[in-house]
Structures are given as structure tokens and as C-alpha cells.
């Protein structure tokens, strides 16, 4: 039928747009499939026993929402034209659902990062007295409220709903999706803060890197930095160097990618940008900031270091001492392991 339509002039326009809609649908489903795989892969490799946190709950909610969106898109794509609960669904809704989710993803970064920062600011020093069960309920309630508020703003707030109408009016065969100015702003702030911190502690960071040695700790290869800091340097500035090494030792490729995206001006759709690896990256940054701000109030307990599944922060605060490794070169050596 499609070939017959393309043979005459009257069907050429219909054939072209049908082909474009199919290509857009294929592309959106493939993108969501890759994103869902990446989300659940990151959640799966996360170590067991990670301390409960607001960001952890939000990561799970993003993965579940992405999975729900993927199932919806696949269902619509397979059945093409059907009615459910009195609503007719067509290929147009594949684009519409993606646009709604993209706009919602673009609205939630600021409140999510603010709540996560407040959560870590209160929990790294154990100033919060809430029991674990109450904290879980609070985190779950906050996540639900954020998503409900985000979808409500997308569908009901005039400024946001007008943007959705404008996107739909461009062309049904193009399916334009917007990026998130909130995520872009956070990226710029993070890059600038990391750049200023590196400039301020460049000499000490370079010295620590040059003194690095590869050792085996708990049957895993680790980097040891047997560097004796200057005693006249403030503890907070010494800690900043160690936090930078731990953070960049894990997330350096992500930082480089972030810098390239910002410098090249690449516009990433919000529904792609809001993913679990990105949230884990933000999680480590917020934890490092909280540790640095509350450095004199951090409790050196084993339970307190289990908040970040990818970075071991405890070696920033205490000397490393283990019989399975060689002793430090000098007494009082501060050793940081990334």
C-alpha cells in the first residue's frame, strides 16, 4: 500500500510523512531502550548495603518512569491505532508522551538537587535524628510530590503548556523536544566550581598525583597517594585536594564529557539528559560539597561512608592503615585512595 501511494503524486506527500513518522518512532524507542538499559545497569552494579538517601530513591524513580515510558511507546507502536478508556491512541502519542516527559524532566533538576544537598548536609554530620523507617517514608513522599508537581506544571501551567503546544505545531513528523536550562545551569556551575578548586589546589594535587602508587587492598587494585601535606595549611584546604582526587579519580571521563558538551553548545533533550549515571555523578559532587562544608562535624563511622556507591570518601578523612599493604613512607602520612 505504501509503495502504491508513492507511485503517484497525490500519495507522495503522505508517503514521505508516514516514513518520517516511522523513523521518528523507531528513533525514540531505540533511545529509550538504550537509556533504560543504562539506568538498570547502573542500579544493578551499585554495591549492596548503600545507605538510604533521597537521591537513591529518585534514581530508582527515574529508572521506573523511563521503563514505563518505554513500555507505553512500544505498545502504541505495535498496535498503531487503538482506543483505551475512551481515548484513541496513534503514532502521534509516541511523540506527545516523549515531549511531556521531556518537559517534566526539564522542570525537576533544581528541586531534586536542592533536596539532595539538604539531605546530605544534615546526614553527613548525623544532625538528623529521624529513624531509618521515617526517613524512607519521607524520601518516597518527596519523590512522589516532585513528579506530581512536575507533570502538573507541564500540563497545567500556561507557560509550560504553551511550549508544548508550540512544539506540536511545528510538525507532527519532526517531534521536537526541548532541553533543560536547569541542567545546563547546573553543569556550568559544577564545571566552574571544579575549575576554581583545581586552580586553587593545583600545586598540591599535582604533587599528590606524582607520588601515586598502585597497591592491592582487599584483593582490589587501588591508588595510594603517600603525600605529607604542609602542616601550616588549613585542614579544610588539605581536604579539598583529597576530595578533588577522589572525585576526579572516579568521574574524570564524565567531567571531560560535560566540558565538551558545554563548549560545543550541544543541546541534549531533557528526557535523555536526566538518567541514572548523570544522577550518580551529581550525587558524588553533592556529597563531596557536603563533606567539605561540614568537615569538622563529620562522624568517622563505617556506616556513614556507605552513601556513595562509587566513591570511597573515608580515606579523605583518615590515614590508611592495613596490614595487606606496605606501610607509609613517613609517619603521619595522609593516604588517599580513589
Protein Blocks (a to p, Z undefined) as FASTA:
>chain_A
ZZmmmmpmklmmmmmmmmmmmmmmmmmmmmmmmmmmmmmmmmmmpcghiacdfklmmmmm
mmmmmmmmmmmmmmmmmnopaceehiacdfklmmmmmmmmmmmmmmmmmmmmmmmmmmmm
mmmnopafcdfklmmmmmmmmmmmmmmmmmmmmmmmmklmmmmmmmmmmomklopadddf
klmmmmmmmmmmmmmmmmmmmmmmmmmmmmpccddeehiacddddddddfkbcfklmmmm
mmmmmmmmmmmmmmmmmmmmmmnopacdfklmmcfklmmmmmmmmmmmmmmmmmmmcccd
fklmmmpmkbcfklmmpccddfkbccdfbghiacddZZ
